[in-house]
Amino acid sequence: MNIVNLRTDGLAIRVATTAVAALLLLPSGVRAEVVRADGFLPPGLVSQVHNSTNVQSDSTAQKTANAKNQFSISLGHLTHGEVRAGGLPRDPALHQNMADEVANFIMGRTRLTFDFRRDKLEAKAVAQNQAVWGAKGNTALAIYEAWARYSAKMGLFAQLGRIALSYDDERIIGPNDWAMASKTHDLIRAGYEGHGHKAHVLLAYNQNVENLTTGTYYIDGAQQYKSMQTLWYHFDVPKVPVGISLLFMNLGLQAGIPDENEHQEHQQLIGGYLNAHPWRLTLEGSYYRQMGHNENGKKINAWMASGKASLTLSKACTLQAGYDYISGDDYVAVPKPGGLGTPEHKEIKGFTSLYGSRHKFYGVMDYFYESAYLNGFTPGLQNAYVGVKLAPMNRLNAKASYHYMATATKLEGLSRTLGHDLEVEASYRLASDVSLSVGFAYMNGTETMNRLKQGTSKQNVKWGWFSLVVTPSLFTTKW
């Protein structure tokens, strides 16, 4: 009789057997060590067993390598809580006694992702549920993404469906994933990718319902535009760590009155983004200009520019500094809280960042470009900032930044300075698919901020938050 030790990951079994041939049928991944009862190895038996298991393992690996189909299911869960002491603007007539109140809430978002790949075909669907804890109707399940993509020869591809878009630094087009719902677009995307070049064409046409009559009037839909045509080109300079992108967008905005003079007004955006990595530096710059007309037919003449430099001192420390300039309207009436002001502009000079991930750029409190200014016009923004990113230990990252905020437009009777913003954040990776982040921000606002945002007399605003992100891979198979 022989004594057999069977070993696999985390498991060891010791059995006695006389059927040596049975050892040759062991499943792959199981290693057999055979000894006689007296402790001596049977001649030639060990090599036969090992060779057999290796053949089975190689065969399985070959089948996996030759698999044409791959299907996976993954889960993404985000729990996010906030404590706000002051903050976003409100109607003073309705909230006169809220200056010292604190708003607390917790939100949850769950995404279930199904992904299929075969040769040149990929299809993806993402189901999503998001809600504030305790809110009614939090059982609703929506489709966040649903698309199919086919890649042809020579780098050509076509994709259509509901897609979360991300281009360059996401200043103009991005999912803004900080928001619980995030942004997606129903469109066709086609283009070419290869040899350092990327060229994409985006085409969209939106409608509220499956109309049989009543024309094509589109209002209060999922998107701010009726139609959209976009060209994006990116080039990585050979042998030089420099990337250049160019962007052109034409947006059709619904205008007029249904069944009478319904039509589209069109506005355009053109600009570019540059990213370079000389030595230990990362340099980023962008410039965009908006033109055309808004939905009310008013002429648009707006622009923005940004620059950012990051210096990596070591793996544990990176310094950053940057400046954003966003144009504003020539004249903004700023009445006292509760007053009225309806300035009329023949030309709109206030730039809007359209469909970008705004939370990344203009302060984590989202005072700017996530909420409207008084009367709907904007004085623009100057955002000068410095910061540091730290990685003091494995799995732990931290960062801190200071922002000086000011208007781009000169205001009558008020300083341009909006406030000073201090932000700190730390994140810790509990596991490969679990991370915890916490942050705190303090805004020392001015009277200008108070008047423009119709806030409260309390100008020292505090905001704290936490996020727990869990992203396990649930299932993967190949055949």
N, C-alpha and C positions, 0 to 999 in steps of 0.2 A: 504494500500500500504506500502511496505517495502523499505527502502533505503539500497542499497548494495554497499559497497566499495570493489572493486577488486584491488588486489595488486600483482605485480610481480616485478622482479628486475628492478629498475629505472623507474617504471611506476605505476601510480595509477589512477583508473577510478571509478567515482561515478555514479551509475545508480539507477533508480527506477523500481521496478518490483513487480508484483503480482504472478508470476509463481515461487513459491518456488522450485518446483521440478527441474527447469532448472539449479538451482545452483549445483545440484548433478552431473552435466555433465561437470563441469569445467575441463579444461586441467590441467595436473600436473604442478606444479610450480606456479600456481595462487592461492592466498589466498583470501578467501572471508570473509568479516566482515559484518554481517547483523544486521541492527537496524530498528525498526519501525519508522514511521514518528514522533511519540511522544518521541523517544529516548530510548524505552525499548526493550530489546532483546526478541524475540519470544521463549518461553520455548522449549528446546531440539533442536532447529533448528541449532544453531551454532555447536553443537557437531556432528550433522548429516553431515553438510557440511564439517567440518574438517576431519571427519573420511573418507568421500568419497574421498577427494583429497589425503589423505594419502595412501589409498588403490591404487589409480591410480599411485601415485609416487612410491610406493613399487613395483607395477607390472612392471613399466618401468625399475626400477633399476634391477629387477630380470631378465628381458629379456636381459639387457646389460651385466649382469654378466654371463649369459649363452651363450652369443654370441660366435660363433665359428670362425667367420671371422672378420678381422680388416684391413681396408685400409686407408692409410693416404698419403697426398701430402704436401710437405714442400718446401720452397724456401730458398736458400742460396745465398746472393749477397755480393760480396766483391769489394769495390773500393779502389785502392791502388795507391798512388802517391809517387814519389821519387825526390829528388834533390841531384845530385852527383857532388861534386867538386873534381875531380880526382877519382881514383878508379881502376877498373879492368884492367888487362894488355891489350895492343894493339900492333899493328905493328908500330914501330917508323917510318918506311919509308913512311907509308901512313898517319900518324897523327903527323906530326912534330910540329905543332903549336897549340896543344890542351891542353897544360899544364895548362893554366889558364881558360879554358872554363868550363862551368857548363852544365850538362845534366839534363833536366827536362822531366818528362813524367808521365802520369796517365794511369793505367791499370784497367780493369774491368773484373770480373769473375762472372757468374751467373750459379747456379746449381739448377735443378728442380728434386726433389727426390720423387719417387713413391715406397711405401713400403706396402707389403701385408703379413699378418700373419694368419695362420690357424693351430691350434693345433701344430703339429710338423713341419710344413712347413713354410718357410719364403722366399720371393722373393723380390728383390730390384733392381731398375733401376735408374740411375742418369744421366740425360742429362746435358751437360756442354757447355758453350760458354765463351771463354776468348780472350781478345784482348787489344792492346794498343789503347787508344782513338785516333780516326782519322785514324787508319790503314785500309788498304783495306782488304776485305775479312773477316770482323769481324762478318759476319752473319752466319758463319759456326757453326753447332751444332754437337757435338760429344758425344759418350757414354763414360762417365767416369767410371761408374760401372754398371755391369749387372750380377747378380748371383742369384742362388737358393740354399737354404740350407734345409736339412732334418735332424731332430734330432730324433734318435731312442731311445729305452729304455736303461737304465743303463749308460747314459751319452755319448753314441756314436753319432757321427754326420758325415755328408758328405756335402760338399759345392763345387760348381763348377761355373766357369764363370770368369768375369773380376772383380777383388777384390782389394781394397785398404788395404794393409797389415800393421799391427802395432804390433811389438813385443818388450817387455821390454821397455827400454828407447828410442827406435827407432834409436839407433846408427848404427845398421847394416841393419835392415828392418823397414822402415817407409814410410809414404806417402809424407814426405817433403812438407807439405801443405803450406809453405811459398811461394813456387813456384806456379805460377798461374795455371799451368797444373797439378801439383802433379803427384804422381806415382801410377800406378796400375799394376797388373800382371794377365795374363790369365793362370789359373791353376786349379787344383783339390786340395782341402784341406779336409782332413779327420782326425778324431781323437777321443779323449775321454776327457771329462771334468767332474770332480766330486770328492768330498771328499778331497779337497786340492790339487788334481793332475790335470794337463793339459798336454796332449800329442798330438802334431799335426804333420801330414805328408803333405808336399807340393810337388806336381808333376807338371812340366810344360814342354811343347814341342812347340817350336815356328817355324813358317814358314811365308814367305812374302806373298805368294799367294796360291790359290788352284791349286797346280800343277797337271798336268796329265803326264808331262815328265820333263826333265831337273833336276831330282834328288831332293835333299832336301837342297840345299845350301841356307844359311840364312845370309844375311848381310844388314846393314842399315835398320833394322827393329825397332819395337817399344821397344825392349829390347836389352840389351847388351849380353845376353846369348841365346844359341840355345836350351839348355835343362837345367833343374834345379830339383834337389832332395834335400829336406830339412827336417830335423828332429828337432823339438823343444819340450823341456820338461820343465815344471815349477812345483815347489812344494812349498806350503806354510806350513812352519813348525807349527804343532799344538801347540796352546797356547803360541806361541812365535811370535812376529811381525817380522818375517824373511821370505823372499821369495828368492828362488834360481832357476835360469834358466840355461839350457844347450842348445847349438845350434850347429848343424852340417849342412853344406851346401856343395853340390857337383854341380859345374857349368860346363856345357859343352859349350865351346866357338868354334864358327865356325872357321875353319882353312883350309889351302890349296887353291887350284885353282878349280873353278867349272868344273865338268865333267872330271877332271884329277885325282887329289889326295885329293879331298875334304874329310875332316875328322873333328873330334872334339878334341880339347885339353881340359883337365879337370883341374880345380883348386878347392881346398877344403878350407873351413874355419871351424874352431872348436873353441869353447870358451864358456864363461858363464857370467852371470850377477847376482849380489847379491844386495838385497835391505833390509835394516833393520831399525827398528824404536824404538830404546831404548830411554826411557824418552822423552825429547823434541827434540831429534836428529833424523835426517834421514840420513842414511849412504848408499852410493851407490858405487859399484865397478864393474869393468868389465875387462876381458882379452880375447883377440882373437888372433889366429894365422892363417896365410894364407900359403898354400903350393900348390904343383902341378906345372902346367905350364900355361903360358899365351898363347894367340892365335898364337904367333910367336914361340912357343915351348921353350921359356926361362923358366928356373926354378924359382919358387917363394919361398922365405923364408922371410916372413914379419910378424910383430906382432904389437899389440897396447895394452896399459893398461890405465885405468883411475880410478880416485877416487874422490868422492865428499861428502862433509859433509854440512848439513843444520841444523841450530840451531834456533828453534822457541822461541823467547823471549816472545812474546805475540801474540794475534790475529792480531796485527797491524804491527809486525816487525819480519822478519826472516833473519838471516845472512847465507851466503854461502861462501864456499871456495872449490877449486878443482884443479886437475892437470891431464892433458892428455899427454901421450907420444905415438907418432906414428912413427914407424921406417922409416928410409929413406935409399936411395941407398948409397953405400960406397963412390962413387965418382961422383960428379956433376960438370961438366965444366961450368963455369960462365963467358962467354965472355962479353966484353963491349957492350953497346947497339948498335945494328946494326951488331955485329960480328957474327961469325959462331962457333958452337961447337957441335960436334956429338960424345959424349962419347958412348962407347960400353960396355955393362954390360953382363957378363955371367950369373949372378944371380940377380934377382930383389928382393930388400929388402924394397922397398917402399910400405907401407901398403895402401890399399884403403878401404874405408868404404862401398863399394858396393852400396846398395840400401837404405841407411839410410836417416834420416831427418838431413842432415848435417848442415843446417842453425842453429839448436839449440845448436851446440857445439863449433864451432871454430870461433866465432865472427860474428856479424850480417852483416858485409860488404861482407861476402862470398869470402874473398881473398883465402881461403884454401879449397881444395877439391871440390869446385864448378867451379874452373877454373884451367887450366893446368899450370905447371911450364915450364920454357924454356926447349926445347928439349924433353919434355914428361917425364922426370925423376923427382923424388921428393927427396928433402933433409929431408923429414919427418917434424915433428912438435912437439914442446913442448909448451903447453898452460897452464900457471899457472894463476889462476884468483881468485878474491874475489868479493863479491857483497852483496847487501841488497835488500830485498823486503819489501815494505811498503803498508799498507792499512789504510791511515790516516782518511778516512771517508767512509761512506756507498757509494758503487758503484764505488769508486775511488781506483785504484791500481797503484803503481809506483815501479820501480826498477832501480838500477844503478849497474854497474860492471866495473872492471878494468881487462884487460888481458895483460899479458906479453907473447909475442910470440917470439919463437926462433926455429932454425932448430935443428933436432935431429942429423944430420950428420955434422961433422966438415968440414968446407969449406976452401980451400986453398986461403989465402990472404984476407979473409973476416971474420968478426965477425959472430957468430951464431945468434945474436940478430936480429930479423926481425922488431920489433916495439912495441909500447905501444898503446893499444886500450882502449878508454873510451867510455862507452855506457850508455845512459839513455833512459827510456821509461815510458810512463804513459798511462793508459787506463781508460775510464769512461763508465759505463753502462747507456746509456740514457733511456733504457727501457729493459724489460725482453728479448727482441729479437733484440736489437739494441745496438751496442757498438762502441766507437771511440777510436783509439789508435794513439799516435804520438811518434816518437823516433828520437834520434840524436846520431851519433857516430863520434868520432874523432880518427884518426890513425896517430901517429907520427912515420913514417917509417924510416928505416935506408938505407944506401947504399946497404946492403945485400938484402933488400926487393926490392929496385929499380932494381938491377941487375937480381935477380931471376925472377921477374915478368915482366921484360922489360917495366917498367913503365916510368914515367917522372922524371925529376930532382926535381919536386915538391913532397916532401915526407910527407907533412902535408895534409892529406886527410880528407875531411868532407863529411858527408852523413846524410841527413834528410829524413824522410818518415812519411806518415800517412796511416791509414787503417780504413775504415768504413765498419762494418760488420752488415748485416741485415739478420736475420734467422727466419722469421715467419712461423708458422704452418698454412697452407692454408685450409686444409680439413681433417677431420677424421670421419669415420663412422664404425659402428659395426653391424653385423647382424648374 
